Amino acid sequence: QVQLQESGPGLVKPSQTLSLTCTVSGGAITTNYYYWSWIRRPPGKGLEWMGAISFRGSTYYSPSLKSRTSISRDTSKNQFTLQLNSVPPEDTAVYYCARVLVPASMVITTTLTSLGKYDYWGQGTQVTVSS
């Protein structure tokens, strides 16, 4: 059974950097064809895919967030991390990490943004951007 757990500060000041870590158990983040994403839900809005890191360590970002987002991983700890720079209050949201399988025959970016294809999710962590 794969489990994902988000961790990080629940309160970030405007203009600072939001950093979250997802710790994965029950499966290696280097397992072939699995991609590991960050997804968020702002209050009163739908889920928004932010970006992902692949089993090979390749990264993919939402065009709307690419300039402010960085995703990295630590394979020795089986963790991957989100950094979101220069946050405004509008980045207040529940942040989730999740896993999706992208077979070699599939288009990577299309599959990453198909949130119904994700099979394991973390419980989510609330992050509030406020002074």
JOCORDA-V569000 format. One record per run of one state. SS is the DSSP state (h for helix, s for strand, l for the rest). FROM is the first residue (numbers start at 1). LEN is the number of residues. If there is no record, write none. Layout:
SS&FROM&LEN + SS&FROM&LEN
This chain:
l&1&2 + s&3&6 + l&9&2 + s&11&2 + l&13&5 + s&18&8 + l&26&8 + s&34&8 + l&42&5 + s&47&8 + l&55&4 + s&59&3 + l&62&4 + h&66&3 + s&69&6 + l&75&4 + s&79&6 + l&85&4 + h&89&3 + l&92&1 + s&93&9 + l&102&6 + h&108&5 + l&113&2 + h&115&3 + l&118&2 + s&120&2 + l&122&3 + s&125&5 + l&130&2
